[in-house]
Amino acid sequence: MINLEKVSGLPIGLNDEGLLHFNQPLEQIKPDIRKFTALKSVLMDPEAPAPFDDAYLMYRNVHFKDDEAKLKEAQVSYDITLIPAGKAGKEFNKTVGHYHAMKAGTQFAYPETYEVLNGHALFLLQKMDPAYENLITVIAMEAKAGERVVYPPNYGHVIINIGTDTLVTSNWVGDNFERLYDPISNRHGMAYYAVASDDGGYSLVPNPNYENHPKVRMLTNKYMFNLEIMGKSPMYTIGTTNTKSLEFLIHPDKYAVELSSITS
């Protein structure tokens, strides 16, 4: 059992079966499972043999009972995702990837914030024009246990497990908008695939289903600390102690300066 309580702020752990274990007072939650077959439409090699049946597991709306009312009022959800280590051919295991819908009456899609609880993550993000025809920019961020990132508005995103351990991430996200999968699945994935390199690391291989491939910008979370959720306490603790720290997830238009600075 890998104890995740200190990093997450919740009485949880990763058991020997690769599942999330909840200790009291949390009740055990049954995860939503994304089968490996669901990844085939976004893989570099759709015919690559499946390293496992379950590509990743999503535990939705994890919280203490005492926090339920305030999170409902704030219109946010705290979720936890488990992504096993493995490869489809040379490509590292990943999520399917999606965009977020725009907030009505604005030019801002809903953002999201992630914290790594275990393992080594590569967050790959890309921005296209409103019709999802032309690729504008691609950014990538690495993070390990205890580190967190914020997805700025209008970026499609995917999480990739580039490590050897099960990747466990938590995220705060609004609970009232649509996820858009087609712009990514229609092009058989993001603009780049993360594949194992000969030196034991990874390299990014262009997806030929995109007409252009801007150079990937490697970012850190340096310009994210003007958001309260990036404080020193676990992300769950900050969000439930001060729900105003999550307001940018629901009202990105009010935080345009802070969110735009992320990619500076």
C-alpha positions in Angstrom: 0.0 0.0 0.0 1.3 3.4 -1.0 0.0 6.0 1.5 -1.3 9.1 -0.3 -2.7 11.0 2.6 0.1 13.4 3.2 0.3 14.6 -0.5 -3.5 14.5 -1.1 -5.0 15.7 2.3 -7.3 12.7 2.2 -7.2 9.3 3.9 -6.4 7.3 0.7 -3.8 5.0 -0.6 -2.8 3.0 -3.7 -3.1 -0.7 -3.0 -1.2 -3.7 -4.4 -3.8 -4.3 -7.1 -3.4 -0.8 -8.5 -6.7 0.5 -7.1 -7.4 3.4 -4.8 -8.2 2.5 -1.2 -10.4 4.8 0.9 -10.0 4.9 4.7 -12.7 6.2 7.1 -14.4 8.5 7.1 -14.4 8.3 3.3 -16.5 5.6 1.7 -15.1 3.3 -1.0 -15.9 4.7 -4.5 -16.3 2.5 -7.5 -14.3 4.0 -10.4 -15.3 4.7 -14.0 -13.0 2.6 -16.1 -11.7 3.6 -19.5 -10.9 0.4 -21.4 -7.8 0.2 -23.5 -10.0 -0.4 -26.6 -11.2 3.2 -26.1 -7.7 4.5 -26.7 -7.3 2.9 -30.1 -8.7 5.9 -32.0 -6.0 8.2 -30.5 -3.0 5.9 -30.6 0.0 6.3 -32.8 -0.3 2.6 -33.7 -3.9 1.5 -33.3 -2.8 -2.1 -33.9 -0.3 -2.2 -31.1 -1.0 -5.0 -28.6 -2.9 -3.9 -25.4 -0.6 -3.8 -22.4 -3.6 -4.2 -20.1 -7.4 -4.2 -20.4 -8.0 -1.1 -18.3 -6.2 2.0 -19.6 -7.1 4.2 -16.7 -9.6 4.6 -13.8 -11.5 7.7 -12.8 -12.8 8.2 -9.2 -15.4 11.0 -9.5 -16.4 13.6 -6.9 -14.2 12.5 -4.0 -14.8 14.5 -0.8 -15.5 14.4 2.9 -19.3 14.4 3.6 -18.9 17.6 5.6 -17.6 19.3 2.4 -20.4 18.2 0.1 -22.7 21.3 0.5 -19.9 23.8 -0.1 -18.6 22.0 -3.2 -22.1 21.8 -4.6 -22.6 25.5 -4.1 -19.2 26.2 -5.7 -20.1 23.9 -8.7 -16.9 22.0 -8.6 -15.8 18.4 -8.3 -12.6 16.8 -7.0 -11.6 13.7 -9.0 -8.8 11.2 -8.9 -7.4 9.4 -11.9 -5.1 6.3 -11.9 -3.1 5.7 -15.1 -1.0 2.4 -15.0 2.5 2.4 -16.4 2.9 0.7 -19.7 3.1 1.2 -23.5 1.2 0.5 -26.6 4.1 -0.4 -28.8 6.5 2.5 -27.9 3.8 5.0 -27.0 3.3 5.6 -23.3 -0.1 5.0 -21.7 -2.3 8.1 -21.6 -5.8 9.5 -21.3 -8.0 9.9 -24.4 -7.8 13.7 -24.3 -10.4 16.3 -24.8 -11.3 20.0 -24.9 -13.6 21.9 -22.6 -16.7 23.8 -23.8 -16.7 27.6 -23.8 -18.4 29.4 -21.0 -21.6 30.9 -22.5 -21.2 34.6 -23.5 -17.4 34.5 -23.3 -14.3 33.5 -25.3 -13.0 31.3 -22.5 -13.3 27.6 -22.2 -13.4 26.2 -18.6 -9.9 25.6 -17.1 -8.8 22.8 -14.8 -6.2 22.2 -12.2 -4.2 19.0 -11.5 -2.0 17.7 -8.7 0.2 14.6 -9.1 -0.1 12.3 -6.1 2.1 9.5 -7.3 4.3 8.8 -10.3 5.6 11.0 -13.2 3.2 12.8 -15.5 3.6 14.6 -18.8 0.7 17.1 -19.4 0.4 17.8 -23.1 -1.8 20.7 -24.2 -2.6 22.2 -27.5 -4.6 25.2 -28.8 -6.4 25.3 -32.1 -8.6 27.9 -33.8 -12.4 27.9 -32.9 -13.2 25.5 -35.7 -10.5 23.1 -34.7 -8.9 23.2 -38.1 -5.6 24.9 -37.5 -3.1 24.2 -34.7 -1.8 27.3 -33.0 0.5 26.2 -30.2 1.5 23.1 -28.2 2.8 23.1 -24.7 4.0 20.4 -22.4 4.6 20.3 -18.6 6.2 17.5 -16.5 5.2 17.0 -12.9 5.9 14.5 -10.1 4.3 13.8 -6.7 3.3 17.0 -4.9 3.5 19.2 -8.0 0.5 20.8 -9.7 -0.4 22.5 -12.9 -3.3 24.6 -14.2 -4.8 24.0 -17.6 -5.4 27.5 -19.2 -8.7 28.0 -21.1 -9.1 26.9 -24.7 -6.4 24.2 -24.6 -7.1 20.5 -25.4 -5.2 18.2 -23.0 -4.0 14.7 -22.4 -2.2 13.2 -19.4 0.6 10.7 -20.2 2.3 8.4 -17.7 6.0 8.6 -18.7 7.2 6.9 -15.5 7.4 3.3 -14.3 4.9 3.6 -11.4 1.1 4.0 -11.5 0.4 7.6 -12.1 -2.2 9.1 -9.7 -3.5 12.6 -10.3 -6.2 14.6 -8.6 -8.0 17.5 -10.2 -10.5 20.3 -9.4 -12.9 21.0 -12.2 -16.2 22.6 -12.8 -19.1 20.2 -12.9 -21.4 22.0 -15.3 -19.9 21.8 -18.8 -19.4 19.5 -21.8 -16.2 17.7 -22.6 -15.4 17.7 -26.3 -13.6 14.5 -27.5 -14.2 14.6 -31.3 -11.6 17.3 -32.1 -8.9 15.0 -30.8 -10.3 11.6 -31.8 -11.1 12.8 -35.3 -7.3 13.4 -35.8 -6.3 10.1 -34.1 -4.9 11.9 -31.1 -3.1 15.1 -30.1 -0.6 16.7 -32.4 2.3 14.8 -30.8 2.6 11.3 -29.4 4.9 10.6 -26.4 7.1 7.5 -27.2 9.9 5.8 -25.4 13.4 7.0 -26.5 16.6 4.9 -26.6 18.0 6.8 -23.6 15.2 5.7 -21.3 13.3 8.9 -21.5 10.6 10.0 -24.0 10.4 11.9 -27.3 7.5 13.6 -28.9 6.6 12.3 -32.4 4.4 14.5 -34.7 0.9 13.1 -35.5 0.7 13.2 -39.4 -3.1 14.0 -39.2 -2.2 17.6 -38.4 -1.1 19.9 -41.2 1.4 21.9 -39.1 3.4 21.1 -36.0 4.5 24.1 -33.9 7.5 23.4 -31.8 6.5 22.1 -28.4 7.1 24.7 -25.7 8.2 23.1 -22.4 6.7 25.0 -19.5 6.9 24.9 -15.7 4.3 26.1 -13.3 6.3 29.3 -12.6 3.5 31.6 -13.7 0.7 29.7 -12.0 1.4 30.8 -8.5 -0.8 33.9 -8.8 -3.7 31.5 -8.3 -4.5 30.6 -4.6 -4.9 26.9 -5.5 -1.1 26.7 -6.0 -0.4 27.2 -2.3 1.7 24.9 -0.1 -1.1 22.8 1.4 -2.6 19.8 -0.6 -4.9 21.0 -3.3 -8.0 19.4 -1.7 -7.3 21.2 1.6 -6.9 24.6 -0.1 -10.1 24.1 -2.2 -12.3 23.0 0.6 -10.9 25.5 3.2 -11.4 28.4 0.8 -13.7 27.7 -2.1 -13.0 31.1 -3.5 -9.6 29.7 -4.6 -11.6 27.6 -7.1 -13.7 30.4 -8.5 -11.5 30.7 -11.6 -12.7 27.3 -12.7 -16.3 28.6 -13.0 -15.6 32.2 -13.9 -12.4 32.1 -16.1 -13.5 35.5 -17.6 -12.9 37.1 -14.2 -9.4 35.7 -14.1 -8.3 36.4 -17.6 -5.0 38.1 -16.5 -4.0 35.3 -14.2 -4.9 32.6 -16.6 -3.3 34.2 -19.6 0.0 34.6 -17.7 0.4 30.8 -17.4 1.7 30.5 -21.0 4.0 33.6 -20.7 
